[in-house]
Amino acid sequence: MFAQLLESRAVDADAAARFRSIMAREKTDEATLRQLDGQAPVRWFREVYPELDADQATHLGHAFAEQAQLTSFGPLSLPLISAGSVSEIMELLTYLPLISTAVSTRFHPNDEGLTVGLTGHTGDPELDCLVVTYCGSALLRLIQMLVGDVSSVRLHISWPAPASMAQHVDTLGGHLIFNAPMTFLHVPTPMLNEVCRFSDPIAYRLAIADLRQSLDHRIGATSFSSKVRTSLDEGSGLKSSQTVADEFSMSASTLKRRLREEGTTFRELLESSLLERATLRLLDRSMSVSEIAADLGYSDLTNFSHAFKRWTGQSPSQFRQACQSW
């Protein structure tokens, strides 16, 4: 994707030259990245665009998604082409870490469809805007390519529409909605069941098996804090540090030390996981706030409400009320 990007209209000649200068400094080039199936560090974008703000990041992320040949590279190309339905396309987001660790996804299915939360992990708010916009816009374009109709799919973005895109909002068909309470993609149930043009069930199953094996290998090489976060995300209820330590066959003090060595704490990881899970559930109006609190492991609604207000400055009810227009 990065090599295609340098050759596209989304990057002007000066920016492309700066990217190539960085690659020369780091003793690599497009051919080497392609050969090694390597990832271009997101920090390069901050070097090339030192004044990058949310407006420019959003514009670039959308432009990059529009220019990329999305089914021509990477480990997800074959399963994307052979997917049988939009639901199977969305399932492939499970394997996103094989392409990039800059964005994570969280799924919340309900009777109305599938809501996918998108969170950036670059450590730079503007770069987060870039990678999240790219990921969401690329998903919209993939569905359009493989199914055709995306009229009911919406990418909700949690910051204002950039001035450079304001005049183009109507031409986007209403698929990008700004000033949302959080960043997420919503796919209604009828769209999830839409059949893809090039469905090949056997090829898809074989590709999924390869992806699972690759992901298992990748997870084995990830940081300890990432493994702890995965445990918190996949579990139900409110896990304690001792519970997670037991999963890794270590003491709670060893867990604490290893997380500290990676610059984080168990509480930070737990609260981040709880916040993401809570906000996605609050978008689902079929669940009451009390049910969400119980689902997340809180003993009563008051404790959950206090925690959520500490994280966001709003009570769960206030957050849900702000989401009414979404």
N, C-alpha and C positions, 0 to 999 in steps of 0.2 A: 504493500500500500504506500509506504513512504517513497519508494522508488517511482511509483506511478505519480505520486503527488508532485515530485520535483519536475516531472515532465508535463504536468497539466497546467491549465490556465488559472488554477486556484493559487498558484505561487508565482509571483512576478520574478523577473530575471535577477534582480538584485538579491531578493530573499533566497532564491535557489543557489546563487553564488555563495552567499553566506553559509548556507547549509553545507555546501561542498567544502568550504574552507574549514568548517568544524570537523567534518569527516576526515579531511586530510590531516588535521592536527591530531586526531585520535586514531590515525593509521587504519582507516577503513574507507570503503566506498560503496556505491549501490550494488555492484556485482558481488562484493563480499557479503553484504547483508543478505542478498538473495540466496547466495550459496549456503550460508550458514542458517538461513531462516531466522535471522536475528531481529531484534527489536531496536528501533531507533529511539534513544532516550528522549522522553518528553521534555527534559530540561533544555534540549537543543532549541526548542521553540521559544523559550524565554530568551535565549541568547540572540536568536534571529529577530525576535520581536520584543526588544527590551521595554518598550512602552505599552506592552499588551494590557488591555483592560477587558472588562466583561463584554463590551460591545464588539470589539474586534475579535475576541476569542469566539463569540457566538457566530459571527459572520464567517470566520475561517473554518470552524467546525462544520458548519452547514455546507460551505463551499467544498471542503475536502470530501465530504460524503457524496456530494453530487458528482464529483469528478472521478472517484475511485471506481475501478472495475472490481466490484465486490465479490464476484464468484471466480476470480481468476488467480487467487493466491491464498496461501495459508492452509492450515489443517482443517478448516471448516468448509473449504470450497466444495469438496465432493458431497458431504452430507447436505449442504445447502441446496445444491442442484437436485439431489435425489429425494429431498424431503417430500412427504406425502401431503402435508397440510400446514397451515400457518401455526398450528399448535406444535408441530414438530420443529418448525423454524425457531420458535420461541424456546423450545427445549434445548436447543444448541447453545443458548446463552449460559448454560451450566458449564460449558467448556471455554468460556471467554478467557479464563486465566492462561490458556495455551497461546492466546494472541497477545494479550496485554493485561498487566496487573494495575493499570492506571484507573480502571473503572470496575466497579463491582455491581452486581445486580441482585435484587431481592424480589421474590415472587409472592404474590398474594392472589390465589384464585378464589373466585366466588361465583354465585349464580349469574352475575351480569357479565363475567368475562375474566380476563387476567390483567392484573395491575403489576407492572414491573418497575420497582424503584431503581433509579440510577444514581450512583454515588461516585464522585471522583476521589482519587487517592494519590494525587501528585504532590501534596504538601504546598501547593500554590493555588489560591482561589481562582485566579484567572485561567490557569492551565486546566483546572477542574472544569471550568465552563467550556473550554475548548474540547476536551476529551468526551465529556458527557453529551454535548451537542452533537459531536461527530457520531458517537455510538447510537444515540436516539434517531438521528437523521438517517444513518445508514440502515437501521432496522426498518424504518418507513420505506426507504427506497428498495430494500430487499423484498419486502412484501409486495410492493408494486411490481417489481420485476417478475416475481415467481407466481403471483396470483392475479395481479392486474388492478383490482379495486381496493383502494385504501381509504375510501371516503369516511369510514367509521372509526378509523384508528387515529388517536390523538397523542402527540408528544407534549406534555405539560412541563414547562420550564420555570424554575423558581426565581427568576430575575426578570427585570423589565426588557421589553423588546429593544434591541439596539436601534439607534437612529438610522443606521445604514440599511436596516432591513424593514423598517416601519412601512415604507412605501411598497414593499413586496409581500406584506402579510397576506393580502387578499389572494395573490397569485399562488401562495402556498396551500390554498384550498382549505384553510382553517386547520391544517394538521399540526401546526406549531402554535401553542397557546402559552403566552408569557404571564409573569406575575402569579404563578400557581403557588400553593402553599408548600410544595416540594416538587422535585423533578421526578417524573414518572411517565411511563408509556402505558396507555390503556388500550387493550384489544378486546372488543366485545365478543361474546360467545359465538354468534353466527360467523364472525370473521375467523375465529380459531378453527372452525370446522371447514373452512374453504380449502378446496383441493388445489395443490400446486401443479403447475404445467408439466413438470418433468419428473413426476413421481416415479420412484424406483425403490420399492420396499426392501429388496434384497441388498442393493448397494447401500441404502441408508443404514440398515442393521449392521452390516459389516463395518461401515465407517464409524458408527457409534461405538462398536467394540474397540476399534483402534483408538478412538478419542478417550475412552475410559482408561485404557492402559496408559496412554500418554499423560493423562491428568493425574493418575495415581503416582506416576514417576515424578511429575512436577511437584505435587504436594509433598512428596518425601523430601524435596530439596528446598521447601519454603521456610521462611523464618518461623521461629517458635511462636511469636506473637500472632502470626497469621493462622497458625494451627489452633491456637487458643480461641481466636475470634471465630474460626470455622466451627469449633465445638459449641460456642455460645449461640451462633446463628442457627445451627441445625437442631439444637436441643429445644425442649419445651420447658416452659416455666422459668423460674428465676434460679439460675445455678450459682452456687457458692464457689469460692476459690478452692475449698477443700474437695468439692465434687469434681471440679475440673482437674485438680492435681491428681486425684485418684484415677481419672481416665488416662493420665500420662504416667501412672505408676511412680509418682514422686511426692514429696512432702509439699505442703502449702508454702513453706518458706523457700524451697527450691524454685517453685513456680514463680513466686514473687521476685526472687533474685534474677531469674532468667529474663523475666519481662523487663525488669529495671535495666538490665544490660542492653536491651533493645530500645530503651527510651520510652517505655510506656508502663502502665500499671493495669492490674486486673480490673479495677474499678473503671478506668477509662474505657477499656474494651467492652466491659459489660454495659455501661451506660450508652455507648455508641450503638451497640447491638440492640438494646432495648428501645432506643429512640427510633431507629430505623423500622423496627418491627411495629412499634406503636403507631407511627405516622401512617404506614401502609394500611393498618387495620382501621384506623379512624376514617380513611377514605371509603371504607366499605360500610355503607349505611345499614346493612343487614345485621351488623353486630352492635350491641349496646356498649356504652363505655364501661359498664360493669363487667360485661362478658370479656372485653378486651383486657381489662385489669386482671381478671382471673386467668385468662389465657396466657398472660405474660408472667404469671406466678405471684402476683401481689395478693396479700391476705385480705385487703379491702380497697374499696374505690378511693378512699381519702389518701392512702399512701401513694397510690398510682398518680392521682391528681397532683399531689405535692411534687412528686418527682418530675412529672411532665412539665409542670410550670417552671421548675428550676432549670430544666434543659432549654425550654423554648420561650419562656416569658408569658405563656398562655396556658390556661387550663385545657384539658382535653375537649371539653364542651365548646370553649371559645375557638379552638383550632378547628373543630368540626364545623362550627358555624361559619368560619371564614372559608371553608371548603365548599359551601353550599352551591356556589356558582360553577363548581368544577364537576 
